[in-house]
């Protein structure tokens, strides 16, 4: 049996840890996962069920939960979008593809980020969710081709950003990171850009127009 301790971990780390454990299992067996909140328990359970496994939940004490995952057959890797924040994804017919000779200039998946926070309501929570969102992108089975940052999103690619490590990791794996130059100038951050390159609005429109899939947090 594999034990995953995700107590104290914020979303989406419990799901990521459990998914990695499923990959290590590589056949019949069991995994027990410990978390400290009900939301994490539900997210881990949903991911495991989507993988074809059976699950059992147990409340050990206040603030401590156990999920027992039983795998009867080999588990295939599946893409999951878990977390408190929801991704909005727009798809274009499969005929349009960056590998399709009919559309050689097309881009695959683009992540479009227009703020340094995710959702409306609490700014503090919004910052936490955005940081988790970018980390979650690093854990996708299939990474996006490009990530575009504009308006308040430009703050995520400059010195001092808590997401720099994750963005540099994505860039090293071939994801193109682009930040709006006008936005950097407006916020006085052009000299502080710490990852990726600078782009302009026309290029942003071209990229979005030619993309097969656009994800907006």
C-alpha distance (Angstrom), angle and dihedral (degrees) to the residues before:
residue distance angle dihedral
X1 . . .
X2 3.80 . .
X3 3.82 117.6 .
X4 3.81 120.5 -152.2
X5 3.80 116.9 -166.2
X6 3.81 108.2 -160.1
X7 3.80 96.7 155.9
X8 3.78 108.9 138.8
X9 3.81 93.6 14.3
X10 3.80 118.7 128.8
X11 3.81 124.8 -135.5
X12 3.02 127.5 -45.4
X13 3.82 96.5 16.5
X14 3.86 96.3 82.9
X15 3.81 89.8 55.3
X16 3.81 92.4 45.2
X17 3.81 92.5 49.9
X18 3.81 92.1 48.0
X19 3.79 92.5 47.5
X20 3.81 90.4 52.8
X21 3.81 89.9 49.5
X22 3.81 90.0 53.1
X23 3.79 88.5 53.8
X24 3.81 91.1 50.2
X25 3.81 91.1 49.9
X26 3.81 90.5 60.4
X27 3.80 93.5 177.5
X28 3.82 142.9 15.1
X29 3.78 115.2 -17.9
X30 3.78 146.0 92.3
X31 3.78 137.6 -84.2
X32 3.79 125.5 -165.6
X33 3.79 117.3 -157.4
X34 3.80 125.3 -165.6
X35 3.83 119.8 -157.8
X36 3.78 134.9 164.9
X37 3.80 103.3 -136.9
X38 3.79 139.3 47.8
X39 3.81 94.5 -122.8
X40 3.81 91.6 58.4
X41 3.81 89.6 47.3
X42 3.81 91.1 53.7
X43 3.82 93.4 45.5
X44 3.81 93.5 49.7
X45 3.81 91.1 45.5
X46 3.79 92.7 50.7
X47 3.81 93.0 49.0
X48 3.81 91.8 48.9
X49 3.81 92.6 49.0
X50 3.80 90.4 48.8
X51 3.81 86.5 55.3
X52 3.80 90.1 56.7
X53 3.80 97.0 -104.9
X54 3.81 129.4 132.3
X55 3.80 118.2 -119.1
X56 3.80 138.8 -161.3
X57 3.81 124.4 -170.4
X58 3.78 126.8 -152.1
X59 3.81 131.8 -178.0
X60 3.79 104.9 -142.3
X61 3.80 95.9 -179.7
X62 3.77 138.4 -37.3
X63 3.79 107.8 -47.9
X64 3.81 95.7 8.9
X65 3.81 126.2 92.9
X66 3.80 134.5 175.3
X67 3.80 125.8 -152.9
X68 3.79 117.6 -166.9
X69 3.79 112.4 -157.5
X70 3.79 118.7 -165.1
X71 3.78 119.6 -165.3
X72 3.79 117.0 -165.4
X73 3.79 96.9 -179.8
X74 3.78 137.5 17.4
X75 3.77 111.4 -60.8
X76 3.76 119.4 -130.0
X77 3.77 118.9 -142.0
X78 3.77 110.7 -103.7
X79 3.78 131.6 -172.1
X80 3.77 113.3 -116.6
X81 3.78 130.7 -175.2
X82 3.78 103.0 -158.4
X83 3.75 130.8 162.7
X84 3.77 145.3 81.2
X85 3.80 91.2 -75.3
X86 3.79 122.5 70.0
X87 3.79 124.3 -138.5
X88 3.74 119.6 -137.0
X89 3.81 109.8 -144.4
X90 3.77 126.5 -172.8
X91 3.81 118.2 -166.0
X92 3.78 131.2 -159.1
X93 3.84 122.8 -155.3
X94 3.80 113.0 -74.0
X95 3.79 90.8 -117.1
X96 3.79 87.5 80.1
X97 3.79 108.9 71.9
X98 3.77 138.2 148.0
X99 3.79 86.6 -124.8
X100 3.79 94.3 46.6
X101 3.83 112.9 103.8
X102 3.80 88.2 -145.3
X103 3.80 89.3 67.2
X104 3.80 110.3 28.8
X105 3.81 93.8 163.4
X106 3.80 95.4 52.2
X107 3.81 121.7 116.3
X108 3.79 123.7 -140.3
X109 3.82 114.8 -140.5
X110 3.80 122.6 -6.9
X111 3.82 125.8 -169.4
X112 3.81 109.5 -150.0
X113 3.83 114.7 -161.2
X114 3.80 118.8 -174.5
X115 3.80 100.7 167.9
X116 3.79 141.6 35.6
X117 3.80 88.9 -128.1
X118 3.80 133.3 54.9
X119 3.79 122.3 -127.5
X120 3.80 132.2 -16.3
X121 3.78 128.8 -68.0
X122 3.78 121.4 45.5
X123 3.81 113.5 36.4
X124 3.80 90.4 -156.3
X125 3.79 91.9 53.6
X126 3.80 90.1 43.5
X127 3.82 90.9 57.9
X128 3.81 91.4 48.4
X129 3.80 91.7 49.7
X130 3.82 93.1 48.6
X131 3.80 91.5 51.3
X132 3.81 88.9 49.9
X133 3.81 90.9 46.8
X134 3.81 93.3 55.4
X135 3.81 90.9 46.1
X136 3.82 88.9 50.6
X137 3.81 89.6 54.4
X138 3.83 88.8 58.5
X139 3.81 88.9 57.1
X140 3.81 97.5 53.1
X141 3.80 116.0 119.2
X142 3.80 88.7 -133.7
X143 3.80 113.8 36.6
X144 3.81 122.2 -146.0
X145 3.80 119.8 -102.9
X146 3.80 95.2 -130.9
X147 3.79 140.9 9.1
X148 3.81 118.8 -155.2
X149 3.81 123.1 -161.4
X150 3.80 123.5 -166.5
X151 3.81 140.6 158.8
X152 3.84 107.9 -0.5
X153 3.79 89.6 -5.4
X154 3.81 87.5 73.2
X155 3.81 88.3 75.4
X156 3.81 89.4 68.5
X157 3.82 94.8 65.7
X158 3.81 99.3 48.8
X159 3.78 135.6 83.9
X160 3.78 112.8 -66.0
X161 3.80 95.5 28.5
X162 3.80 113.7 139.0
X163 3.82 88.7 -143.8
X164 3.81 97.3 57.8
X165 3.81 95.5 100.7
X166 3.81 91.9 52.1
X167 3.81 92.9 45.4
X168 3.82 92.2 49.0
X169 3.79 88.5 49.8
X170 3.80 89.8 53.6
X171 3.80 91.8 47.1
X172 3.81 91.0 52.0
X173 3.80 88.5 54.7
X174 3.78 92.5 54.6
X175 3.80 103.4 -91.1
X176 3.80 110.2 139.7
X177 3.82 111.4 -131.8
X178 3.82 114.7 -156.9
X179 3.81 129.4 179.6
X180 3.79 127.3 -166.7
X181 3.82 108.9 -106.5
X182 3.80 93.8 -152.8
X183 3.80 89.5 54.3
X184 3.81 92.6 49.9
X185 3.82 89.7 50.6
X186 3.81 92.4 47.4
X187 3.81 92.6 54.2
X188 3.83 93.2 38.9
X189 3.80 91.7 -117.1
X190 3.81 104.2 118.5
X191 3.80 93.2 106.8
X192 3.79 91.0 48.5
X193 3.82 98.9 57.3
X194 3.81 104.6 134.0
X195 3.81 105.2 176.9
X196 3.80 136.2 32.1
X197 3.77 127.8 -6.1
X198 3.79 141.2 -67.5
X199 3.78 123.0 -96.8
X200 3.80 138.3 178.3
X201 3.79 135.2 -127.0
X202 3.80 95.1 -101.9
X203 3.79 90.9 54.6
X204 3.80 90.5 46.6
X205 3.80 90.7 54.0
X206 3.82 91.2 47.4
X207 3.81 92.0 50.6
X208 3.79 93.5 48.0
X209 3.80 92.2 45.7
X210 3.80 93.3 51.6
X211 3.80 97.3 41.6
X212 3.80 122.1 112.5
X213 3.82 92.6 -150.2
X214 3.82 132.5 14.3
X215 3.81 121.9 -162.4
X216 3.80 119.0 -163.8
X217 3.83 120.3 -175.5
